[in-house]
Amino acid sequence: MNRMWMKVSLGIVAITVLASAAAYAYLPEKMPMHWNVAGEVDGWGPKHVAVPLMPAVMVGLLALFAALPWLSPKKFTLDTFRPTYEFIVFLVMAMCAYIHGLTLFAGWTGRLDISQALIGGACLMFAALGNVLGKVKPNLYVGVRTPWTLASDRVWISTHRLAAKMFVAAGLVGLATCLVVSGKWMVIVLIAAIGSAALIPVIYSLVFYKRLERRGEV
């Protein structure tokens, strides 16, 4: 099996580690590490912590993602949608690298308000995730995993088709919003859009399952 996306993810992690090491000497001793909803830095840390932290998290996450297919019970194997799973892994690794790059940029240049760029990147990730969410098969780690989707393949498929559309829409709405407004309103719109995309499919899975249950179809 061609593990293209896993190889790309490994490359992203390697580049992030090497770039962090190369940039280390040029960064200030005190680095921004957290931002509030207004885009203001509300958390600082020494660079010997701030610089290697995200690369270390990425290494750990990639190791976990690589192990999950082996850890999965046979009934919920990830092999039924392995290319999609590995593409999702790529999205997570790319987002982590992007966040880390913005943090290094903020520390190096002193341009500390990165909220617009950060939220724009997150919205693109959500839209890309939604684009493949409909291909996710029943499993224990990825997707809308409720008691009702795991109990019925029909509920799983229908719920994920809805979730796919909602995540794409939420990502695009959030991206458009961050291009025209900034500050707390941008964050509020993003939370509302992503929150709706996450919550509505969960409610839908319950309602649809109960409808099928009343009909004796589950």
C-alpha positions as a Markdown table, in Angstrom:
| # | Residue | x | y | z |
|---|---|---|---|---|
| 1 | Met | 0.0 | 0.0 | 0.0 |
| 2 | Asn | 1.3 | 3.4 | -0.9 |
| 3 | Arg | 1.6 | 5.4 | 2.3 |
| 4 | Met | 2.0 | 8.8 | 0.6 |
| 5 | Trp | 0.3 | 10.9 | 3.2 |
| 6 | Met | 2.1 | 9.2 | 6.1 |
| 7 | Lys | 5.4 | 9.9 | 4.3 |
| 8 | Val | 4.4 | 13.5 | 3.8 |
| 9 | Ser | 3.5 | 13.8 | 7.4 |
| 10 | Leu | 6.9 | 12.4 | 8.4 |
| 11 | Gly | 8.5 | 14.9 | 6.1 |
| 12 | Ile | 6.6 | 17.8 | 7.8 |
| 13 | Val | 7.7 | 16.7 | 11.2 |
| 14 | Ala | 11.3 | 16.4 | 10.1 |
| 15 | Ile | 11.3 | 19.8 | 8.4 |
| 16 | Thr | 9.7 | 21.3 | 11.6 |
| 17 | Val | 12.4 | 19.8 | 13.8 |
| 18 | Leu | 15.2 | 21.0 | 11.5 |
| 19 | Ala | 13.8 | 24.4 | 11.0 |
| 20 | Ser | 13.3 | 24.9 | 14.7 |
| 21 | Ala | 16.9 | 23.9 | 15.4 |
| 22 | Ala | 18.2 | 26.3 | 12.6 |
| 23 | Ala | 16.1 | 29.2 | 13.9 |
| 24 | Tyr | 16.8 | 28.7 | 17.6 |
| 25 | Ala | 19.9 | 31.0 | 17.8 |
| 26 | Tyr | 18.0 | 33.9 | 16.1 |
| 27 | Leu | 15.0 | 33.9 | 18.4 |
| 28 | Pro | 14.6 | 36.0 | 21.6 |
| 29 | Glu | 15.0 | 34.4 | 25.0 |
| 30 | Lys | 11.4 | 35.1 | 25.8 |
| 31 | Met | 8.8 | 33.7 | 23.3 |
| 32 | Pro | 5.0 | 34.1 | 23.0 |
| 33 | Met | 3.2 | 30.8 | 23.7 |
| 34 | His | -0.5 | 31.6 | 24.1 |
| 35 | Trp | -3.0 | 34.2 | 22.7 |
| 36 | Asn | -6.4 | 35.3 | 24.0 |
| 37 | Val | -9.5 | 35.8 | 21.9 |
| 38 | Ala | -8.5 | 39.4 | 21.2 |
| 39 | Gly | -5.3 | 38.3 | 19.6 |
| 40 | Glu | -3.1 | 39.5 | 22.5 |
| 41 | Val | -0.3 | 37.4 | 23.9 |
| 42 | Asp | -1.3 | 36.3 | 27.4 |
| 43 | Gly | 1.4 | 33.6 | 27.9 |
| 44 | Trp | 5.2 | 33.7 | 27.5 |
| 45 | Gly | 7.9 | 31.2 | 28.0 |
| 46 | Pro | 11.7 | 30.7 | 27.6 |
| 47 | Lys | 12.7 | 29.7 | 24.1 |
| 48 | His | 14.3 | 26.5 | 25.3 |
| 49 | Val | 10.8 | 25.4 | 26.1 |
| 50 | Ala | 8.7 | 27.2 | 23.5 |
| 51 | Val | 10.8 | 26.2 | 20.5 |
| 52 | Pro | 11.1 | 22.4 | 21.0 |
| 53 | Leu | 7.6 | 22.0 | 22.5 |
| 54 | Met | 5.5 | 21.7 | 19.3 |
| 55 | Pro | 8.1 | 19.6 | 17.4 |
| 56 | Ala | 8.1 | 17.2 | 20.4 |
| 57 | Val | 4.3 | 17.1 | 20.4 |
| 58 | Met | 4.3 | 16.4 | 16.7 |
| 59 | Val | 6.7 | 13.5 | 17.1 |
| 60 | Gly | 4.5 | 12.0 | 19.8 |
| 61 | Leu | 1.3 | 12.5 | 17.8 |
| 62 | Leu | 2.7 | 10.9 | 14.7 |
| 63 | Ala | 3.9 | 7.9 | 16.7 |
| 64 | Leu | 0.4 | 7.6 | 18.1 |
| 65 | Phe | -1.3 | 7.9 | 14.7 |
| 66 | Ala | 1.1 | 5.3 | 13.3 |
| 67 | Ala | 0.2 | 2.9 | 16.1 |
| 68 | Leu | -3.6 | 3.3 | 16.0 |
| 69 | Pro | -4.2 | 1.0 | 13.0 |
| 70 | Trp | -2.4 | -1.8 | 14.9 |
| 71 | Leu | -4.2 | -1.0 | 18.1 |
| 72 | Ser | -7.7 | -1.0 | 16.5 |
| 73 | Pro | -10.0 | -4.0 | 17.1 |
| 74 | Lys | -10.7 | -6.0 | 13.9 |
| 75 | Lys | -14.3 | -5.0 | 13.9 |
| 76 | Phe | -13.3 | -1.3 | 13.8 |
| 77 | Thr | -10.1 | -1.6 | 11.6 |
| 78 | Leu | -8.8 | 1.6 | 10.1 |
| 79 | Asp | -7.6 | -0.3 | 7.0 |
| 80 | Thr | -11.0 | 0.1 | 5.4 |
| 81 | Phe | -10.3 | 3.8 | 4.9 |
| 82 | Arg | -6.5 | 3.9 | 5.4 |
| 83 | Pro | -5.7 | 6.6 | 2.7 |
| 84 | Thr | -8.4 | 8.9 | 4.2 |
| 85 | Tyr | -7.1 | 8.3 | 7.7 |
| 86 | Glu | -3.6 | 9.1 | 6.6 |
| 87 | Phe | -4.8 | 12.2 | 4.9 |
| 88 | Ile | -6.4 | 13.3 | 8.1 |
| 89 | Val | -3.1 | 12.7 | 9.9 |
| 90 | Phe | -1.4 | 14.9 | 7.3 |
| 91 | Leu | -3.9 | 17.7 | 8.0 |
| 92 | Val | -3.2 | 17.5 | 11.8 |
| 93 | Met | 0.6 | 17.5 | 11.2 |
| 94 | Ala | 0.4 | 20.4 | 8.7 |
| 95 | Met | -1.7 | 22.4 | 11.2 |
| 96 | Cys | 0.7 | 21.8 | 14.0 |
| 97 | Ala | 3.6 | 22.9 | 11.8 |
| 98 | Tyr | 1.7 | 26.0 | 10.7 |
| 99 | Ile | 0.9 | 27.0 | 14.3 |
| 100 | His | 4.6 | 26.5 | 15.2 |
| 101 | Gly | 5.7 | 28.5 | 12.3 |
| 102 | Leu | 3.5 | 31.4 | 13.2 |
| 103 | Thr | 4.8 | 31.2 | 16.8 |
| 104 | Leu | 8.4 | 31.4 | 15.6 |
| 105 | Phe | 7.5 | 34.2 | 13.3 |
| 106 | Ala | 5.8 | 36.2 | 16.1 |
| 107 | Gly | 8.9 | 35.7 | 18.3 |
| 108 | Trp | 11.4 | 36.6 | 15.6 |
| 109 | Thr | 9.6 | 39.7 | 14.1 |
| 110 | Gly | 7.8 | 41.0 | 17.2 |
| 111 | Arg | 4.5 | 41.0 | 15.2 |
| 112 | Leu | 2.6 | 39.3 | 18.0 |
| 113 | Asp | -1.0 | 39.4 | 16.7 |
| 114 | Ile | -1.2 | 36.2 | 14.6 |
| 115 | Ser | -4.8 | 35.4 | 15.4 |
| 116 | Gln | -6.1 | 36.2 | 11.9 |
| 117 | Ala | -3.5 | 34.0 | 10.2 |
| 118 | Leu | -4.0 | 31.2 | 12.8 |
| 119 | Ile | -7.8 | 31.2 | 12.4 |
| 120 | Gly | -7.6 | 31.3 | 8.7 |
| 121 | Gly | -5.4 | 28.3 | 8.7 |
| 122 | Ala | -7.7 | 26.4 | 11.1 |
| 123 | Cys | -10.7 | 27.2 | 8.8 |
| 124 | Leu | -8.9 | 25.8 | 5.8 |
| 125 | Met | -8.1 | 22.6 | 7.8 |
| 126 | Phe | -11.7 | 22.2 | 8.8 |
| 127 | Ala | -12.9 | 22.6 | 5.2 |
| 128 | Ala | -10.3 | 20.1 | 4.0 |
| 129 | Leu | -11.3 | 17.7 | 6.8 |
| 130 | Gly | -15.0 | 18.0 | 5.8 |
| 131 | Asn | -14.1 | 17.2 | 2.2 |
| 132 | Val | -13.0 | 13.7 | 3.2 |
| 133 | Leu | -15.2 | 13.1 | 6.3 |
| 134 | Gly | -17.8 | 11.2 | 4.2 |
| 135 | Lys | -15.2 | 8.6 | 3.4 |
| 136 | Val | -14.5 | 7.7 | 7.0 |
| 137 | Lys | -15.7 | 4.2 | 7.9 |
| 138 | Pro | -16.8 | 3.0 | 11.4 |
| 139 | Asn | -13.9 | 3.1 | 13.8 |
| 140 | Leu | -13.1 | 4.1 | 17.4 |
| 141 | Tyr | -10.9 | 7.2 | 16.7 |
| 142 | Val | -12.0 | 9.3 | 13.8 |
| 143 | Gly | -15.3 | 10.9 | 12.9 |
| 144 | Val | -18.6 | 11.3 | 14.6 |
| 145 | Arg | -18.4 | 8.4 | 17.1 |
| 146 | Thr | -21.6 | 8.3 | 19.0 |
| 147 | Pro | -23.4 | 5.2 | 20.4 |
| 148 | Trp | -25.9 | 5.5 | 17.5 |
| 149 | Thr | -23.4 | 5.8 | 14.7 |
| 150 | Leu | -21.3 | 2.9 | 16.1 |
| 151 | Ala | -24.5 | 0.8 | 16.4 |
| 152 | Ser | -25.7 | 1.2 | 12.9 |
| 153 | Asp | -23.7 | 1.5 | 9.6 |
| 154 | Arg | -26.7 | 3.3 | 8.0 |
| 155 | Val | -26.7 | 5.9 | 10.8 |
| 156 | Trp | -22.9 | 6.2 | 10.5 |
| 157 | Ile | -23.0 | 6.9 | 6.7 |
| 158 | Ser | -25.9 | 9.3 | 6.8 |
| 159 | Thr | -24.4 | 11.2 | 9.8 |
| 160 | His | -21.0 | 11.6 | 8.2 |
| 161 | Arg | -22.4 | 12.8 | 4.9 |
| 162 | Leu | -24.1 | 15.6 | 6.9 |
| 163 | Ala | -21.0 | 16.3 | 9.0 |
| 164 | Ala | -18.9 | 16.5 | 5.8 |
| 165 | Lys | -21.1 | 19.2 | 4.3 |
| 166 | Met | -21.3 | 21.1 | 7.6 |
| 167 | Phe | -17.5 | 21.1 | 8.2 |
| 168 | Val | -16.8 | 22.3 | 4.7 |
| 169 | Ala | -19.4 | 25.1 | 5.1 |
| 170 | Ala | -18.1 | 26.0 | 8.6 |
| 171 | Gly | -14.6 | 26.2 | 7.4 |
| 172 | Leu | -15.5 | 28.4 | 4.4 |
| 173 | Val | -17.7 | 30.7 | 6.5 |
| 174 | Gly | -14.9 | 31.0 | 9.1 |
| 175 | Leu | -12.3 | 31.8 | 6.4 |
| 176 | Ala | -14.5 | 34.4 | 4.8 |
| 177 | Thr | -15.2 | 36.0 | 8.2 |
| 178 | Cys | -11.5 | 36.2 | 9.2 |
| 179 | Leu | -10.8 | 38.0 | 5.9 |
| 180 | Val | -13.2 | 40.8 | 6.7 |
| 181 | Val | -13.2 | 41.1 | 10.5 |
| 182 | Ser | -10.7 | 40.5 | 13.3 |
| 183 | Gly | -10.6 | 40.3 | 17.1 |
| 184 | Lys | -13.2 | 38.7 | 19.3 |
| 185 | Trp | -16.0 | 38.7 | 16.7 |
| 186 | Met | -13.9 | 36.6 | 14.4 |
| 187 | Val | -13.4 | 34.1 | 17.2 |
| 188 | Ile | -17.1 | 34.1 | 18.1 |
| 189 | Val | -18.1 | 33.4 | 14.5 |
| 190 | Leu | -15.6 | 30.6 | 14.2 |
| 191 | Ile | -16.7 | 29.0 | 17.5 |
| 192 | Ala | -20.3 | 29.2 | 16.4 |
| 193 | Ala | -19.6 | 27.7 | 13.0 |
| 194 | Ile | -17.4 | 24.9 | 14.1 |
| 195 | Gly | -19.5 | 24.2 | 17.2 |
| 196 | Ser | -22.6 | 23.9 | 15.1 |
| 197 | Ala | -20.8 | 21.6 | 12.6 |
| 198 | Ala | -19.7 | 19.4 | 15.5 |
| 199 | Leu | -22.9 | 19.3 | 17.5 |
| 200 | Ile | -25.7 | 19.1 | 14.9 |
| 201 | Pro | -24.4 | 15.7 | 13.4 |
| 202 | Val | -24.3 | 14.3 | 17.0 |
| 203 | Ile | -28.0 | 15.3 | 17.5 |
| 204 | Tyr | -28.9 | 14.1 | 14.0 |
| 205 | Ser | -27.3 | 10.6 | 14.7 |
| 206 | Leu | -29.6 | 10.2 | 17.8 |
| 207 | Val | -32.7 | 11.3 | 16.0 |
| 208 | Phe | -32.1 | 9.2 | 12.9 |
| 209 | Tyr | -31.2 | 6.1 | 14.9 |
| 210 | Lys | -34.4 | 6.4 | 17.0 |
| 211 | Arg | -36.4 | 6.9 | 13.8 |
| 212 | Leu | -35.0 | 3.7 | 12.4 |
| 213 | Glu | -35.5 | 1.9 | 15.7 |
| 214 | Arg | -39.2 | 2.8 | 15.7 |
| 215 | Arg | -39.5 | 1.3 | 12.2 |
| 216 | Gly | -37.7 | -1.9 | 13.3 |
| 217 | Glu | -34.9 | -1.2 | 10.9 |
| 218 | Val | -32.0 | -1.5 | 13.4 |
